[in-house]
Amino acid sequence: MAIFDFLKKSESFVGVDIGGGAIKVVELRKENDKPVLETYGVIEQSMDKGTLIEHPNILRDLLSTVMKKARVKSNKVMTALPSPLVFTAIINLTGLTEADAKNSEKLATAIQWEAKKIVPLPLEEMVLDWKLVKINKRGHSTSQEDEDTVKIKSKHVNVQVLLIGAAKTVVKKYMDVFKSLGYDLMDLDIESAALSRSLLAGDKSTVMIIDIGSTDTYISIIKNNTAVFERTVNFGGNIITRKFAESMKLEESSAGQFKIDMGFSKSKNRLIGHK
């Protein structure tokens, strides 16, 4: 769900980004039908093992702290599931007529039938969502096929759908953490979709988005506002910090601050200080 669409339904809400090494919150309110920044906050926490969602007590304490320090007022919250916890795939459905493809119940049945073949868990253990990408009318059949077969096939269309799924146990963890703090979790997005909306603003070009986190890097290829390819690489900012510390003979804490204060040269792939 897009931020601006959400603001049509609510006067204000809080966006929460739960990363591998930090939690970021931002509160937006609606004023004259436009989003206005109310407040924001960041709290850092390095995990020696696992992610924050795997340690709900720590996550709960950190969320409570950053919300209070940022003086967040709204109790309506949106957050996103990190890419490694989300299953996504582009599936092609055949055997549907154009009317079937536009019928939500028939389309849902066809999607669930196809999903059984590819999702990593039984359907009853997953929360599934999908987005209709496009409907293509099928071309004419070959001359070797009889007339009746041609008539039947000409009624069918190819339906392309983006399938999204997450384990119910993971979703429940997020819901329980926010509920325990008195927040109403209005929506669970996926990071790649949130990034594409914020960065591309409706641009339908084919674009690669590289999101470098503290422990992992997420790579998404977006085409027509839809993620058609996603991969996670076990390389992140922590490794860059360590390499920086080794080369500069600094403590990692100091190297991390230098990394924040410095940038990358456009002409050379090395860290340089801004003038």
N, C-alpha and C positions, 0 to 999 in steps of 0.2 A: 504494500500500500504506500502510495506517495505521501510525503509530509503534507503537501498542500491539500490533498484530498482529505486527509485526516482532519485538518483544521476546519474543514467545512462542517464537520460533525461535532467538534469540540472547541471550546474557547481557548484552551491551552493544553499542552501535553509535554511529556519529558521523553526525549530520545536517549537511550542508554546503549553505549558501545562497550561490550565486555571483551577485552582483548586478552592476549597472553600475558601481558605485563602491566596493564593499566585498565582502569575503568574511566570512561568519559561520559559526562551527562550534559545535556543541553535542554533548556526549557524554552519553548516557543509559545507565544500567545497570538491571537488573531486581533488585528486592529485595522479597521477599514478594509476588511477582506484580504489583508496581507499579513504574512507571518512576521513577527517581530521578536528579536532575541530578548528574553527575559533575564536569563542567567545561564552560567555554565560552570563546570568543575571537572577536575582531573585528579585521580589518585592512583599512584603507582604501587605495584606489588609484584615482585619477582617470585615465581614459583619454581622450587627446586625440582619438583616432580608433578606431572599432570597439569591440568588447566584449572582455572578458577571454578568452573562449573562442577568439577570433580571434587571440590572442597566447598560445599554449600555454606558451611558455617563461616568460613573466611570470606566468601563472596558476600554473604549477608552483612557482615560487619563492615566491609569496605563500602558497600552500597549505602548503608545507613550513614556512614561517616561523610562520604562525598555529597550525598543529598543534603545533609544538614549544613555542611560548610558552604555549599552553593546556595543555600536558602531556597531550595526548590519548594514551590507552593502547590503545584498540581499533583494529583495522585494518579493521573492517567499516564500510562507508560507504554512505549514501544521499544523493542529491542530486536536484534537479529541473531540468528544462529550462525556460528562460524561455518565456513564451507566444508571442513572435514566432517562435520556432524550432519551434513545434509546430502541426500542422494538426489541427483538430477540426471535426467536423460531426455533426449528428444525421441519420441516414439511416433511411428507412422501407423495409422489405423486404416484398414481397407475393409471393403464389404459394407460400407455405410453409404446411404444415399445422402444427398445434400440436406434433405429434411431431417434425417437422423442426426447429422452433424450439428444441426442447429437446435436439436431437442436436448436439453440439459440432462434429462434422466437417461436417455439412450446413449448419449455421449459418455456419461459417467460410468455406465455399465461396460461399455466397450473399453474404456481406459482401465478400469479395474481388472478386467479380463487380461488385458495385455500386461498390466503391471505385475501380475502374479509370476510372469515369466522372468522378470528382470530385477525386481527389488531384492535387497539382501536379507530381508526378514519377512515372516508371514504378514499378510496384509493386516490382520487383526492386531499386530504389534506395532503398526506404523500409523502416523498421521500423514495423509496424502493430500496434495493439492496439485492443481494443473492450470496451465494457461494455453488456450487455443492459439496456435501460431498462424496457421493458414489452412485453407481448404482449396485443394486443386482438383479441377474436373479431369477425369481420366480421358486419355486420347482414344482414338478408334482402335479396335482390335485388328489383328492380322487377317488377311484374306482367307487363311486356312480355317478360321473359326466360322461356325454356321451362323445364320442370321439371328436366331433366338439368343445365342450367347452374346452376340454383339449388342443386341438391344438391352440385355440384362446388365452388361458391363458398362454401357453408356450412362446408366442411371447412377452408378456408383462414383464416389469421389475418394481421393486420398486426403486424409486428415492428419496434419502434423501438430503434435501437442508436446509442450514442455511439461514433463512430469517431475514433481518435487515431493520428496518424502523425508521424514525424520522419525526416529524411534520415539514411541510414546513415553518411554522412560526418560529420555532427554528433555522432551517438551515439558513433562511433569516437573522436572527439577527446576526449570526456569520459572514455571508458574508458582511453584511452592515458595521459592525464594522471595519473589515480589509480593505474593500474598501475605507472607509472614511479616513483611514490613508495612503492610497496609496499602500497597499500591495495586492498582487495577491494570493488569497486563492486557492491553487492548489488541495488540497484534505482535506476532512473531514473524519477522521478515527473514530473508536470507541475505547475507552480506553482499554477494555479487549483484543481486538485484538492486539493493539500496545504493551501492556504489555507482552502478550504471545510470540510475535516475539522477543522482546528484551531480555526476560528472558530465554526462552526455546531454541532459536536458532535452530528451526527445530526438536527438540526432540519430538517424537510422543507419549511419555509416558502420562499417565493420571496424571495430576497435579492440585492441588488447589492453586490458587493465591489469596492472601488476600492483598488488597490495602487499607491502613488506611489513610484516608484524614482528614482534619480538622474537618469536621462535620459528614461525613458518612464513612462507611467502605464497600468496594465493594468486593464481593466474587465471584470468577469464577472458574469453573472446566473445564479444557482444556483437550480434548482427540483428538489425531491425529491432533493437531494444530487448533482445532475448539472448541469454547466455547459451551459446551452442557448444562451448568447450570450457571445462574447468579442471584445473589440476592444483594440487598442493605440493610444495617443495619444502623439505625440512631444512630451510635456511632462512634466517631472519636477522633482525637488528642486533641481537645478542652476540652473534658470531662476528658481525662487523665491529662491534664494540671491543670484543676480545682481540681481534686482529689489530685494531687501532691502538689498544693498550700495549700490545707486544711491540709494535713498531715504534711507538712514542715513549716506551718504557714508563707507562703511567699505571696507576691503580685503575681498575675497571670503572669505579664510580666517577673518577675524574675524566676518563676516556669517554664515558657516556655523555657527560656534560659538554665536552669538546665536540662530540658528534652532533649534539643539538645546536650548539652555537656556530658550527661550521657547515659548509655546503660542498657540493660537487662542482668542479670546474666544467664548463660546457665544452671546453676544448680538450681537456685531458681528464681521464677517469681517475682523478686522485682528489683527496680532500684538501680544500684550501680555505683559508680564513676570508670572510667577507671584509672588504675595505669600507 
